[in-house]
Amino acid sequence: MHKHTIIFKTGQLLLPEETDLHFVTDLLHVGQLELNYIGGAAAVDNKNASEASLLVFNFNTDEQLDYSMQESEINHMLSELLKNENPKISTTGNDIQVSF
């Protein structure tokens, strides 16, 4: 089992009371996210929390991922995971964590 983390950064978000699957999916497709990290499982520390929000995806795969894939491929893969898996979505401050 391979553990992966993908982190997107965007301007500071005003999160709704309940951050749900629809909200996360919309963020992923709006095109306002900047890919900040893709790789093995990583600890997340938002050093600019007053200026930026992070959207963090943590998931496992049976096989290693190609970390050099294009951002459109990453978005497609994450969209499929959001649609087909049962994501656990949580927030810390203005950051969103999505785990599968």
Contacts in CASP RR format, 6 or more apart in sequence:
PFRMAT RR
TARGET T0000
AUTHOR 0000-0000-0000
METHOD contacts of the structure
MODEL  1
MHKHTIIFKTGQLLLPEETDLHFVTDLLHVGQLELNYIGGAAAVDNKNAS
EASLLVFNFNTDEQLDYSMQESEINHMLSELLKNENPKISTTGNDIQVSF
1 60 0 8 1.000
1 61 0 8 1.000
1 62 0 8 1.000
2 40 0 8 1.000
2 60 0 8 1.000
2 61 0 8 1.000
2 62 0 8 1.000
2 63 0 8 1.000
2 64 0 8 1.000
2 65 0 8 1.000
3 40 0 8 1.000
3 41 0 8 1.000
3 58 0 8 1.000
3 59 0 8 1.000
3 60 0 8 1.000
4 38 0 8 1.000
4 39 0 8 1.000
4 40 0 8 1.000
4 41 0 8 1.000
4 57 0 8 1.000
4 58 0 8 1.000
4 59 0 8 1.000
4 60 0 8 1.000
4 61 0 8 1.000
4 65 0 8 1.000
5 37 0 8 1.000
5 38 0 8 1.000
5 39 0 8 1.000
5 40 0 8 1.000
5 41 0 8 1.000
5 42 0 8 1.000
5 44 0 8 1.000
5 56 0 8 1.000
5 57 0 8 1.000
5 58 0 8 1.000
6 35 0 8 1.000
6 37 0 8 1.000
6 38 0 8 1.000
6 39 0 8 1.000
6 56 0 8 1.000
6 57 0 8 1.000
6 74 0 8 1.000
6 78 0 8 1.000
7 35 0 8 1.000
7 36 0 8 1.000
7 37 0 8 1.000
7 38 0 8 1.000
7 42 0 8 1.000
7 44 0 8 1.000
7 54 0 8 1.000
7 55 0 8 1.000
7 56 0 8 1.000
7 57 0 8 1.000
8 27 0 8 1.000
8 28 0 8 1.000
8 33 0 8 1.000
8 34 0 8 1.000
8 35 0 8 1.000
8 36 0 8 1.000
8 54 0 8 1.000
8 55 0 8 1.000
8 56 0 8 1.000
9 33 0 8 1.000
9 34 0 8 1.000
9 36 0 8 1.000
9 52 0 8 1.000
9 53 0 8 1.000
9 54 0 8 1.000
9 55 0 8 1.000
10 27 0 8 1.000
10 32 0 8 1.000
10 33 0 8 1.000
10 34 0 8 1.000
10 52 0 8 1.000
10 53 0 8 1.000
10 55 0 8 1.000
11 32 0 8 1.000
11 51 0 8 1.000
11 52 0 8 1.000
11 53 0 8 1.000
12 49 0 8 1.000
12 50 0 8 1.000
12 51 0 8 1.000
12 52 0 8 1.000
12 53 0 8 1.000
12 94 0 8 1.000
13 27 0 8 1.000
13 53 0 8 1.000
13 94 0 8 1.000
13 96 0 8 1.000
14 94 0 8 1.000
15 23 0 8 1.000
15 53 0 8 1.000
15 91 0 8 1.000
15 93 0 8 1.000
15 94 0 8 1.000
15 96 0 8 1.000
16 23 0 8 1.000
19 89 0 8 1.000
19 90 0 8 1.000
19 91 0 8 1.000
19 96 0 8 1.000
20 89 0 8 1.000
21 82 0 8 1.000
21 87 0 8 1.000
21 89 0 8 1.000
24 55 0 8 1.000
24 82 0 8 1.000
24 87 0 8 1.000
24 89 0 8 1.000
24 96 0 8 1.000
24 98 0 8 1.000
25 79 0 8 1.000
25 82 0 8 1.000
27 33 0 8 1.000
27 55 0 8 1.000
27 96 0 8 1.000
28 55 0 8 1.000
28 75 0 8 1.000
28 78 0 8 1.000
28 79 0 8 1.000
28 82 0 8 1.000
29 75 0 8 1.000
29 79 0 8 1.000
33 55 0 8 1.000
35 71 0 8 1.000
35 74 0 8 1.000
36 54 0 8 1.000
38 65 0 8 1.000
38 67 0 8 1.000
38 74 0 8 1.000
39 65 0 8 1.000
39 67 0 8 1.000
41 58 0 8 1.000
44 54 0 8 1.000
44 56 0 8 1.000
44 95 0 8 1.000
44 97 0 8 1.000
46 52 0 8 1.000
46 53 0 8 1.000
46 54 0 8 1.000
46 95 0 8 1.000
49 93 0 8 1.000
49 94 0 8 1.000
49 95 0 8 1.000
53 94 0 8 1.000
53 95 0 8 1.000
53 96 0 8 1.000
54 95 0 8 1.000
54 96 0 8 1.000
55 95 0 8 1.000
55 96 0 8 1.000
55 98 0 8 1.000
56 95 0 8 1.000
56 96 0 8 1.000
56 97 0 8 1.000
56 98 0 8 1.000
57 78 0 8 1.000
57 81 0 8 1.000
57 98 0 8 1.000
57 99 0 8 1.000
57 100 0 8 1.000
58 97 0 8 1.000
58 98 0 8 1.000
58 99 0 8 1.000
58 100 0 8 1.000
59 81 0 8 1.000
59 85 0 8 1.000
59 99 0 8 1.000
59 100 0 8 1.000
60 100 0 8 1.000
69 77 0 8 1.000
81 87 0 8 1.000
81 100 0 8 1.000
82 98 0 8 1.000
85 100 0 8 1.000
86 100 0 8 1.000
87 98 0 8 1.000
87 99 0 8 1.000
87 100 0 8 1.000
88 98 0 8 1.000
88 99 0 8 1.000
88 100 0 8 1.000
89 96 0 8 1.000
89 97 0 8 1.000
89 98 0 8 1.000
90 96 0 8 1.000
90 97 0 8 1.000
90 99 0 8 1.000
91 97 0 8 1.000
END
